[in-house]
Amino acid sequence: MHAKDWKLNDVLQERQQWVIPVYQRHYAWEIRDDKQIPTLWDDLRERAEEKLDGQDIKPHFVGAIIYSQPNDQPFGTVNKRFLVDGQQRITTFNLVLCALRENARAVGCQQISNAVDEYLFNAKSGGMADPEKEQFKLWSSSFDRPYFLEIATKTADEIRAHFSQYFYKNGGIVWGSAPKLLAAYWYLQEAIAKYIDEKKSEGVEAAQVLDALLSGFLYAFQIVVVQLGKDDDAQTIFASLNGNAEPLTAFDLIRNDVFHRARLKFEDDDALYEKHWSKLETDFWKLEVKQGRLKRPRVDHLIAHSLVAESGDEIHAGQVANAYKAFSAKKQFPSVEAEIEGLLHYAHAYRQIEECDQSTPLGRYGNFSKVWDTSTFHPVALWAAAHSIPDEARNGILKLIEDYVVRRDLIGESNKNYNKVAPNMIEAMRESADPLAALQAHIGSLTAPTSRMPVHADLLDSANKLNAYGSLGSKKLRYILTRIEKDSRTHLDENIPIENLSVEHILPDRWAQNWPLPNSGAAPHENYFSAIDGGNPVSAEMREEMEIRERAKNTLGNLTLLTPPANSQNGNEGWPFKRERIAKSLLALNRNIAENDEWDEKLIRDRGEQLADAAHKVWPGLVSA
C-alpha cells in the first residue's frame, strides 16, 4: 500500500476515472439533519464563510479513499482507478461540483460553470478507447449510474423532467421516495441557492459566493488517498473495511497520534494506556450522544470542547483530529503523560456536566444546557472548572452563561452567533485575575443584536410580543416557569414538587367556542380566513379582535403550569370552568389568576409584564441591566 494526504483539488483535477466496482453498495449518504449530507454542507459553508471574511481557510479532513489501479491499461486511455473504499465520498464530491455548476448557470457565472466542468470531465481525445464513457471522471455503480449521468450532463430543469416521478407538480422533490443520490444532489443545489440569496441580502455578489464555496471545497478539504499494491486483494480489503469494522472517529485518530508520539519519546505506552488513557475508553465515553445536529461518541465531544477551552479558537466538527494534533504540537507538553493528564482533568468536569447532578454547579449547568439543547458554551464552563479560581467566581460564570442564553431567548434573539461568542468569552477571561468580572465586562461590551445581553426593558417589551409558546417550546417554558415558581414562593407556601407539571394555555388555543370576544361576541373560528372560508361574515372590528387574541394566546402572560391531568381536563373549556380548576392549584405562579372574574387580553398583558419582572429577578444577567 501507498498512502498520502491530498487537497481535493489535486485528487479531482487529474485525468482519470474513478470506477465503482460491482461489489460496492449503492449510494447511501442521507439528507436527514444528523446525517452526512447536511454535515458536509455545514463544513462547506464554514469554509466559504472563512474565505468571504478574509480569513485563512482552515484545512478540513474528510476521511480516506482506497483504490487499486491495473498496471496494464492501454496507452492513451484514461487511467481507471477502482474504488475499494470511499465511493460515498468520491460520489458526493462530484455531486457538490454538479450543484455548484447548476447554481453558476442559474446566476450567469459561465466562467465558474466551465471551470467546474474540468473537474467533472476528461477532455476527449483520439487516444481514448471509448470517449463517451472515458469522458466522465466518475463511473458510478450500475444502480446509481442513470441518476448520476443525468446530473452530470443536464440542468436541474432537465433532471426534474426526466425523473418526474420523484417531483411534485410544483417542482419540489419528493424527499421520501427519491433515490438517495438524486436527493443528495437536490439538497446540495438548493442549499447553495439559498446561501447565495442569503449572502446577496448582505451585499455579497453571487460570483464571490460561488468562488468562496469552490475554493474552500477544493483547497481546504483534504483526503488521504491509499493506493493498493499489486499483491493486495482489493475485494478482501473492502469486505474487511465495510463488514464488521467501525469507521474511524476523531478519538481513534487522536489515540493513534498520541501513542505514536509516546513511542517516539520512549514513554511506556502500555503503562500510559493502563494508568491514564483507559479511563477514556469506558462505555460512558464511547456512548454516542447528540449535540445539536451531531451524534458522536461522548469522548469526541469532550475533546472538541476541551480544545476550544484551551485554545479559545472555534473548532468545527470535522477538524477535531487535525486541531488536536496542531494543539499538542503548539503546547509542547513536557511528556505525553502530562498531555493525557490535562485531558483527563477536563474529562472529570465534563462528566459532571453530562450527568446533570443538580447538587453540583456543573450538574445544574448541564441540566440547563440539556433542556436548551445547546452545548456551545460547554468550553466556557470547562475553562472555569479546570482553572484555579474561587468557587464563587466559577459558579458565577456558570450562572451568567445561563442568564445570557435565557434572556436572549425570552426576547427571541438568534443563537446563530454563539459559536463565535463562546471562544471570545474565554479569551476575555484568560488573562484576568478576576475572570467573572472580566466576563461581565466583556458581555456588557457586546452591542450587536447577535450577541448583546438584553436589558430589563427588552424583557418587558418582548413579554407581550414574542410567541413564547412557539419560539421557546414546552421544555424551555416549563424550565422558565418552574424557576419563576420556585423563586416566587415564600416560607408560607407548601413545598410541593413541580418537576412533572405541564405548560397550560389559560386562554386556550381553540378559544372560539367558549371564549367570546370582548366587543364582538362569539367568533365563528379562531382564524379569520377559516371563518370567511366557512361562509361566516366577519366585521372589521371582529377581525381586529380575533387577531389580537391570536397573538396574545401564545405570549408569556397566558401560560402557566398545571398537572397533566388538570391540563387535559381544562382543554378548551370556558373561563368559569378553568377558573375553578386553577383556583385549586397550590402554585404561587397561579395564586392571582383565579381572582379575576374574566380572563382577557389586558390581564394577559399585565401578567406578561409581571412574569418578565420575575424572569429579570431569576436571571439578572449584568448588574446594570
MIBATI-976366 format. One line per 5 residues: number of its first residue (from 1); their letters; for each residue x, y, z of C-alpha. Coordinates in steps of 0.05 Angstrom, whole numbers. Layout:
// MIBATI-976366
NUM) a) X:Y:Z | ... .
This chain:
// MIBATI-976366
1) mhakd) 0:0:0 | 20:72:-11 | -17:128:26 | -13:204:22 | -58:262:41 .
6) wklnd) -81:309:-14 | -123:370:-25 | -186:353:-64 | -162:398:-119 | -103:352:-131 .
11) vlqer) -145:289:-127 | -202:312:-173 | -166:351:-227 | -125:293:-254 | -141:258:-320 .
16) qqwvi) -171:195:-290 | -235:156:-280 | -258:133:-212 | -294:67:-223 | -341:38:-170 .
21) pvyqr) -335:-38:-173 | -395:-83:-175 | -386:-108:-104 | -396:-38:-76 | -463:-19:-45 .
26) hyawe) -509:34:-74 | -501:107:-55 | -522:112:18 | -508:182:45 | -571:214:73 .
31) irddk) -602:283:78 | -632:280:148 | -606:334:196 | -558:289:234 | -533:252:171 .
36) qiptl) -475:260:123 | -501:310:71 | -523:366:119 | -458:356:158 | -417:362:94 .
41) wddlr) -456:424:74 | -443:456:141 | -368:444:132 | -370:471:62 | -408:533:84 .
46) eraee) -359:545:141 | -300:544:94 | -336:594:48 | -351:640:108 | -277:640:125 .
51) kldgq) -259:659:53 | -312:714:50 | -290:741:118 | -218:747:91 | -191:693:138 .
56) dikph) -143:637:121 | -186:577:104 | -175:522:155 | -157:453:129 | -213:403:136 .
61) fvgai) -200:328:136 | -255:289:101 | -230:217:111 | -195:169:64 | -204:132:-1 .
66) iysqp) -171:67:-22 | -164:46:-94 | -129:-3:-139 | -102:12:-207 | -86:-41:-260 .
71) ndqpf) -16:-37:-288 | -33:-59:-359 | -80:-3:-381 | -75:14:-455 | -31:74:-473 .
76) gtvnk) -71:137:-485 | -133:114:-448 | -157:147:-384 | -127:114:-322 | -181:75:-286 .
81) rflvd) -178:74:-211 | -223:22:-179 | -250:47:-112 | -243:-3:-55 | -266:44:-1 .
86) gqqri) -291:116:-7 | -343:112:-62 | -392:152:-19 | -341:208:-13 | -319:210:-85 .
91) ttfnl) -391:207:-109 | -412:263:-62 | -353:306:-83 | -378:301:-154 | -449:319:-132 .
96) vlcal) -422:381:-97 | -387:402:-162 | -451:390:-202 | -492:430:-152 | -442:488:-155 .
101) renar) -444:486:-231 | -520:487:-232 | -521:549:-188 | -467:582:-230 | -510:571:-291 .
106) avgcq) -571:599:-256 | -537:664:-238 | -499:671:-303 | -429:656:-278 | -407:618:-341 .
111) qisna) -333:621:-323 | -345:583:-258 | -390:534:-293 | -336:520:-344 | -283:513:-290 .
116) vdeyl) -325:462:-253 | -334:420:-316 | -258:409:-317 | -264:372:-251 | -323:330:-275 .
121) fnaks) -300:311:-345 | -237:288:-381 | -224:324:-446 | -239:277:-504 | -181:255:-545 .
126) ggmad) -165:208:-602 | -127:163:-555 | -189:144:-516 | -215:74:-529 | -286:95:-510 .
131) pekeq) -292:171:-508 | -366:171:-489 | -350:132:-426 | -280:156:-411 | -300:229:-411 .
136) fklws) -332:220:-342 | -284:225:-283 | -333:183:-242 | -363:119:-270 | -417:104:-219 .
141) ssfdr) -446:37:-199 | -498:5:-245 | -555:23:-197 | -536:96:-188 | -508:109:-258 .
146) pyfle) -573:132:-292 | -582:186:-239 | -510:208:-238 | -503:213:-314 | -565:257:-317 .
151) iatkt) -539:301:-260 | -471:307:-292 | -496:326:-361 | -564:361:-352 | -593:423:-319 .
156) adeir) -638:419:-258 | -700:431:-301 | -680:374:-348 | -666:328:-290 | -734:344:-260 .
161) ahfsq) -768:329:-327 | -730:264:-336 | -746:238:-266 | -814:270:-259 | -839:212:-216 .
166) yfykn) -796:239:-159 | -822:310:-162 | -887:345:-143 | -924:385:-195 | -898:449:-162 .
171) ggivw) -827:427:-176 | -807:406:-106 | -773:339:-97 | -809:282:-61 | -755:271:-9 .
176) gsapk) -784:207:18 | -784:169:-48 | -727:199:-89 | -664:156:-96 | -611:177:-45 .
181) llaay) -563:201:-98 | -615:246:-131 | -639:271:-63 | -567:287:-42 | -555:328:-105 .
186) wylqe) -621:365:-98 | -607:381:-25 | -538:409:-43 | -561:452:-101 | -619:481:-61 .
191) aiaky) -574:494:-1 | -524:531:-46 | -580:571:-78 | -607:591:-10 | -538:610:13 .
196) idekk) -527:654:-48 | -592:690:-33 | -573:698:40 | -506:730:23 | -538:773:-31 .
201) segve) -581:805:23 | -514:823:57 | -487:855:-6 | -443:797:-30 | -445:781:-104 .
206) aaqvl) -464:711:-127 | -397:702:-163 | -360:717:-98 | -402:666:-60 | -391:612:-113 .
211) dalls) -317:627:-115 | -313:621:-39 | -351:555:-39 | -308:526:-95 | -242:550:-64 .
216) gflya) -260:523:5 | -281:457:-25 | -222:445:-70 | -166:474:-28 | -187:465:45 .
221) fqivv) -219:396:41 | -163:344:49 | -166:270:39 | -119:211:49 | -110:171:-15 .
226) vqlgk) -86:99:-8 | -64:61:-69 | -62:-15:-62 | -3:-54:-88 | -9:-110:-139 .
231) dddaq) -8:-163:-85 | -65:-132:-44 | -133:-166:-52 | -180:-107:-63 | -245:-144:-50 .
236) tifas) -220:-176:14 | -197:-108:39 | -264:-78:20 | -301:-133:59 | -257:-122:119 .
241) lngna) -267:-47:118 | -342:-49:108 | -361:-112:145 | -354:-112:220 | -304:-54:225 .
246) eplta) -324:11:257 | -308:76:220 | -251:116:249 | -274:171:296 | -236:234:315 .
251) fdlir) -219:198:380 | -189:139:342 | -145:186:301 | -123:224:363 | -107:160:401 .
256) ndvfh) -62:137:344 | -27:204:343 | -17:207:419 | 13:138:425 | 56:146:364 .
261) rarlk) 87:207:397 | 94:168:462 | 135:115:427 | 179:168:394 | 193:197:463 .
266) feddd) 207:127:491 | 150:132:541 | 119:66:562 | 55:66:520 | 27:5:555 .
271) alyek) 34:39:623 | 5:104:595 | -55:67:570 | -69:27:633 | -57:85:681 .
276) hwskl) -89:142:643 | -118:132:574 | -161:72:592 | -205:120:633 | -229:148:567 .
281) etdfw) -245:80:537 | -304:63:582 | -376:54:559 | -392:123:587 | -345:157:538 .
286) klevk) -360:111:479 | -435:124:482 | -459:164:422 | -496:227:443 | -527:282:402 .
291) qgrlk) -506:354:409 | -541:399:361 | -543:360:296 | -482:318:311 | -486:248:342 .
296) rprvd) -417:225:361 | -382:187:417 | -383:228:480 | -307:229:482 | -306:264:414 .
301) hliah) -349:319:443 | -303:323:504 | -241:333:461 | -275:385:416 | -299:426:476 .
306) slvae) -232:419:512 | -195:445:451 | -239:507:449 | -229:517:524 | -153:511:516 .
311) sgdei) -143:549:452 | -200:599:452 | -209:583:378 | -272:559:343 | -265:485:327 .
316) hagqv) -310:453:274 | -333:381:279 | -293:356:220 | -229:389:245 | -223:358:315 .
321) anayk) -168:308:299 | -126:358:260 | -139:413:311 | -117:367:368 | -53:349:332 .
326) afsak) -37:423:320 | -55:440:392 | -9:387:422 | 49:409:378 | 40:482:398 .
331) kqfps) 30:467:471 | 96:428:476 | 77:386:536 | 136:361:577 | 112:290:565 .
336) veaei) 54:252:534 | 34:232:604 | 25:305:623 | -15:316:560 | -63:259:576 .
341) egllh) -70:282:649 | -91:350:624 | -145:318:581 | -169:277:639 | -175:340:681 .
346) yahay) -227:366:632 | -259:297:629 | -276:300:703 | -312:366:695 | -346:346:630 .
351) rqiee) -373:283:663 | -407:325:715 | -439:367:660 | -464:304:625 | -491:271:687 .
356) cdqst) -533:333:705 | -529:321:781 | -565:384:805 | -530:381:873 | -467:408:837 .
361) plgry) -459:474:799 | -433:438:737 | -491:388:741 | -541:446:745 | -509:478:685 .
366) gnfsk) -511:411:649 | -585:403:663 | -599:473:637 | -558:461:573 | -594:395:561 .
371) vwdts) -662:429:566 | -638:483:518 | -605:431:473 | -542:472:468 | -470:454:482 .
376) tfhpv) -439:516:451 | -419:544:519 | -390:479:547 | -319:504:532 | -332:565:576 .
381) alwaa) -358:521:632 | -299:473:624 | -249:531:625 | -280:556:690 | -279:485:720 .
386) ahsip) -207:470:700 | -174:533:725 | -157:553:796 | -208:606:811 | -252:616:872 .
391) dearn) -315:573:875 | -358:636:879 | -329:663:815 | -334:595:780 | -407:588:800 .
396) gilkl) -420:660:778 | -392:645:709 | -438:585:701 | -498:625:724 | -480:683:677 .
401) iedyv) -479:635:618 | -550:613:635 | -574:684:646 | -545:704:578 | -579:648:540 .
406) vrrdl) -647:652:576 | -653:727:570 | -637:725:496 | -688:670:484 | -741:709:523 .
411) igesn) -736:765:472 | -730:719:412 | -658:736:393 | -619:688:349 | -568:638:375 .
416) knynk) -533:635:307 | -471:672:331 | -459:633:395 | -403:592:366 | -363:657:360 .
421) vapnm) -387:687:425 | -363:628:468 | -289:629:447 | -289:705:456 | -314:696:527 .
426) ieamr) -256:650:542 | -206:699:514 | -236:755:556 | -226:713:620 | -160:681:603 .
431) esadp) -112:736:625 | -154:766:681 | -142:759:755 | -218:764:764 | -249:721:708 .
436) laalq) -321:734:730 | -312:809:728 | -276:803:661 | -333:761:632 | -385:811:658 .
441) ahigs) -346:868:626 | -339:831:561 | -413:814:556 | -430:886:574 | -389:909:515 .
446) ltapt) -429:868:465 | -478:912:428 | -496:874:364 | -565:841:362 | -530:774:350 .
451) srmpv) -491:777:416 | -516:830:465 | -545:816:534 | -618:840:536 | -635:892:589 .
456) hadll) -696:894:634 | -734:939:585 | -723:887:530 | -756:833:572 | -816:878:587 .
461) dsank) -823:898:514 | -819:827:489 | -866:796:540 | -928:814:500 | -897:809:431 .
466) lnayg) -859:743:429 | -897:680:411 | -866:646:472 | -901:580:462 | -878:573:390 .
471) slgsk) -809:604:399 | -788:571:464 | -826:505:463 | -854:468:522 | -788:444:552 .
476) klryi) -757:513:557 | -823:543:581 | -831:491:634 | -760:505:658 | -772:581:659 .
481) ltrie) -839:577:694 | -813:526:744 | -755:571:763 | -801:631:769 | -848:590:812 .
486) kdsrt) -793:569:860 | -767:640:865 | -837:666:879 | -851:622:938 | -849:648:1009 .
491) hlden) -840:610:1074 | -916:604:1078 | -921:564:1013 | -924:489:1012 | -861:457:985 .
496) ipien) -897:415:932 | -858:381:876 | -866:415:808 | -818:376:763 | -872:339:725 .
501) lsveh) -921:395:711 | -941:415:640 | -948:482:606 | -1021:505:601 | -1053:559:560 .
506) ilpdr) -1102:597:605 | -1139:625:545 | -1139:561:504 | -1111:551:435 | -1181:535:409 .
511) waqnw) -1220:591:442 | -1275:608:392 | -1329:562:421 | -1325:582:494 | -1289:649:497 .
516) plpns) -1330:706:465 | -1291:768:443 | -1295:830:488 | -1337:872:440 | -1356:828:381 .
521) gaaph) -1382:767:418 | -1374:695:394 | -1326:686:336 | -1342:633:284 | -1270:609:284 .
526) enyfs) -1202:627:315 | -1174:641:246 | -1204:698:205 | -1192:664:138 | -1222:598:161 .
531) aidgg) -1282:637:186 | -1296:672:119 | -1280:608:80 | -1336:576:120 | -1384:630:96 .
536) npvsa) -1386:669:161 | -1389:745:159 | -1334:778:200 | -1335:852:214 | -1271:894:214 .
541) emree) -1277:902:290 | -1284:827:300 | -1225:812:255 | -1182:860:294 | -1203:829:360 .
546) meire) -1190:759:332 | -1120:778:310 | -1104:810:378 | -1128:748:414 | -1089:701:368 .
551) raknt) -1025:740:384 | -1040:742:458 | -1055:669:469 | -983:645:460 | -949:702:497 .
556) lgnlt) -916:691:564 | -973:722:604 | -1023:669:581 | -980:609:601 | -976:574:667 .
561) lltpp) -962:506:698 | -1013:452:717 | -1011:378:729 | -1020:338:663 | -1090:312:685 .
566) ansqn) -1113:383:702 | -1084:409:637 | -1121:355:598 | -1186:366:636 | -1184:441:625 .
571) gnegw) -1176:433:549 | -1215:487:512 | -1266:499:567 | -1291:569:583 | -1265:614:638 .
576) pfkre) -1315:593:693 | -1293:521:687 | -1219:536:681 | -1222:587:738 | -1248:533:785 .
581) riaks) -1192:486:767 | -1137:538:771 | -1163:562:838 | -1146:493:866 | -1073:499:846 .
586) llaln) -1023:507:902 | -972:543:859 | -951:614:874 | -949:623:799 | -1025:613:797 .
591) rniae) -1042:650:860 | -1074:711:829 | -1102:684:764 | -1167:656:792 | -1182:720:829 .
596) ndewd) -1205:751:763 | -1278:749:742 | -1255:747:669 | -1191:729:634 | -1177:776:576 .
601) eklir) -1122:806:535 | -1109:863:584 | -1098:814:641 | -1052:773:596 | -1011:835:581 .
606) drgeq) -1007:853:655 | -986:783:675 | -935:781:618 | -900:842:647 | -903:812:717 .
611) ladaa) -870:748:692 | -818:789:655 | -802:824:721 | -797:756:755 | -752:730:700 .
616) hkvwp) -707:791:707 | -700:773:781 | -685:699:769 | -636:712:711 | -609:782:729 .
621) glvsa) -553:779:678 | -509:840:687 | -520:881:750 | -532:945:709 | -582:911:662 .
